[in-house]
Amino acid sequence: MKKLFLLVIFFGIFSSCEDVIDVALNDAPPRLVVEANLNVWENGSTSAAVRLTTTAPFFDDNVPFVTDADVKIIDENGLVYPFNYNQDGVYTSSLAPQLNVDYRLTIVYKNETYTATERLYTVSPLQFVEQRDDGGFTGEDIELKAFFTDPAGEQNFYFFEGLSERGDVLDVYNDEFFDGNTIFGYYLVEDLVPGDKVQFNIYGVSEAYYNFMFILLQQTSDGGGGPFETQPATVRGNIVNETTADNFPLGYFRISEVSTLNYTVQ
């Protein structure tokens, strides 16, 4: 009888461990997320794209695209550049940014107006790539360095990308400690092998954008996801909500000259 009693207790405890516990999460109202990039490439071509999404609940894997916003840019001379919706939340326009001209982005979404003002920042061209085959912590990984020369006597900020099918590397640089010198963007990912193709991009950016991306990249360096995934702390960019200040958006409006260098791993 005693053994039967113990068995009843055991199975009672075991079955109670199978109870489903619902965790109630306080989902905040969705915020507008803006990725607005105007690029001027070395060959003179330009691209102007604004990607609009909204934040989503923590366990929601779907990206909520914004498809019904009114998007335009007005330059300081009053010229208006409307943006047309394409797909996946992306709006595009034909706009060739000029130096020393202010451009004002305006987004109207759900009867609220979001704005930001930015201008074009130049960049030094990427010059060459140096490869080492004994890099990384193991001394057996391939590491790449994409070099460029910083102009002397002026303050410059850079956003760097190394992109390949093996993985992407993003970084930002401030020329405070290498003014006027030749410096490099560093690329190291796992499983890089000869024949792999890597595209290096370097963008001229403002000090404010440098600070914005520096914080985002610090937050994502120890975990998965990119800089536009859900972050442990809110990092605000240069876009404001003129209608309801507390309903501020996330993201940034950037205008950059871009240098690109393609490299095949040896």
N, C-alpha and C positions, 0 to 999 in steps of 0.2 A: 504493500500500500504506500509505503514511504517513497519507493522508487517511482511509482506511478505519479505521485504528487510532484516529484522533482521534474519528471518529464513534461507534465502539464505546464509548469512554470517556465521551463526552457523554451518550449514551442510558443508560449505566449509572448516571451521576450523577443524571439526570433521574428514572429509575425509582426510585432509592433515596429520593427526596424524597416519594414517595407512600406510604411505609411508615406504618402506623397506630401511634401511640404511645399506649399506655394509661397514664394517670396514676393511680397508686394513692393514694386519699384515705383518711385515717384517720377514719372516721365515729365520732363520739362517741355513746355511748348516748343515746337520746332523753330529754329532760327535759320535765316538765310545764310548760305555759305557761298562765297564769291571767289573764283579764281580768274582774275582778269589780267591777261598778259598781252602786251604789245611788243613784238620783237622786230628788230631791224638786223638782217643777216649781212654777212660780209659781202655777198654778191649783189647787195642792193635790194633784194626781195624783202618783203615784210609780211607779217602775220598779225592779225588782230582777233583775239578770241576771248569770250567771257563765258565761263562755265558756272551755271547756277544750280545748286542743290539745296536741300535743307537737312538739318540734323534729324536723326531718327532715334527711336528707342534703342536701348543698349543691346537687346537681343535680336534686333531687326537687321537681317543681312542685305536687304534691298536698299539701293541708293535712290532717294526720292528726287527725281529730276524736276526742275522748274521749267515749264514749257510755255507759260503765259505771261512772262514779264515784258515790260517795255524797256529796252536797253539802247542807250546812245552815248556818244562822246561829243563834247563841244570844246573846240580849242579856244585859246584866248582871243582869237580874231573873230569869233562868232560862227565859224564853220561847224556844221552839224554832220555827224557821221552816225547814221542809224545802223543798228545791228539786227540781223535777221536770224531767226531760230533755225538750227539744222537738226540735230538729234542729240540724245543723251545729255540734255541740259546745256548744250553749247550754242552760243550765239556768235556770229562772225560778221565782219565788215571789211571793206577795202579802205585802209587807212595807213598812210606812210608818215609816221611821226618825224618831226623835225627837231633839231637842237634848239634849246633855249625857248621853247614854246610850252606853255602850260596846257594840259588836257584834263578836262573835267568829265569823269564818268558819272552817269546818272542812270539809276535803275528804279523803276516803279513796279512794285510787286505788292499785291493785296492792299492797294490804296496807301502804301507807304513808300516814301522816297529815300533812296540810299545814294550817297554821293562820295566821291573821292577825287582829289586832284594830284596829278603826278606829271613829271617831265622825263625826257629821254636822258639816259646815262650811257656814256660811251665805255668801251672796253678795249683792253690790249689784246692783240691776236695770239692765239695759241701757236707755238712755233714748232715743237717737236715732242716726241714721246721717248722716254727712256724705260727699258725693260730690264728687270732683274728676275732670275729664276730661283733665288734663294731667300725669298721674302717670307713674311708672316712669322707667327710664333714658332712654327715647326722648322723654319728655314728651308722649306720645300715648296712653297707657294710662289706663283708668278705675281709680281707686283709691277704696276705701271705708274709712271710719273709724267704728267702732261705739263710742259713748261710754257711760261709766258713772262714777259718783262714788264714790270710796273713802271709807269711814267714817274719821273723824279719830280719832287717839289709840289705835289698835289695829293690831296686826300682821295683815296679810291677804295671802293668796296666791291666785292665780287661774290657771285653765286656760281658754284661749280657743280657740274653733273658728269658722272661717268656711267654710261648706259650700255648694257649688254644683256643677252639672254641668261647669263649666269647670275646677274644681280646688278642693282643700281647703287651708286654711291653719290650722296649729296653732301655738299659742304659750303660754308661761307668763309670769306677771307677779308681781313682788314689790313691795309698796307702799312699800318703804324710802325711795324718792326721790320719791314722789307722794302720801304720806299725807294724806288729807283733801281731795284735789283731784280734779277731773274729768279722766279719762284715757280713752284709746281703745285698742281692738284694731284692728290694721291688716290690711286685706285687699287683696291685689294679685295677680292671676293673668292669664295671657295670654288674649287673645281675648274678654274680657268686653265685652258689648254691651248697649245698652238693651233692656229686656224680660227679661233674665236675672234669675232669682230666687236670692237668697243668704240662707241661714239662719245667724244668729249665735247662738252659745251661749257663756255664760260660767259657769264652775263655781267654787264656793268649795272650796279644797283645803288640805291640810296642808302645812307646810313640807317634810316628807319627800317628799310627792308632787311638789311643785314641783321639788325637787332631782332626783328620779328622771326626770321628764319633760324637764327642762332638758338633762340629759346625753343622753337618747335623741334629742331634737330636734336637738341639736348634731351627733350622729353621722349623722343622715339628711339634714341640710341641704344637703350637697354632692353627694348621689347620689339615685338613685331609691329607691322603697319607702317604707313608712310606719314609724312607730316600733315596730311589732310585727314587722317583717321581721328577717332575720338581721343582727346588728350586729357591727362590727369588734371590740368588746370587750363582755364580759358586764356588764350593769347589773342589779343585784339590787334587787328591790322589798321590800315589807314582809311577804312570805309566807315562812314557814320550813317545812322538813321536820322534824317532831318525831321521826320514826322513824330516818331516815338523814340526818344534817345535811349531808353532802357531796353528796347528791343533791338539792340545793336547786332550787326551781322558779324560773321567770322570770315577771315580771308584777307586778300590784299589785291590792290591794283598796282601793277608793275609795268614800267616801260624800259626796255633794255636794248642796247646794241649787243649782238651775240657773235662770238667766234666759235667755230666748230672745227674739230679735227677728228677724222676717222682713222682707226688703227687696227691692223690685223696682228694678233699675237703670234710671235715667232717661235 
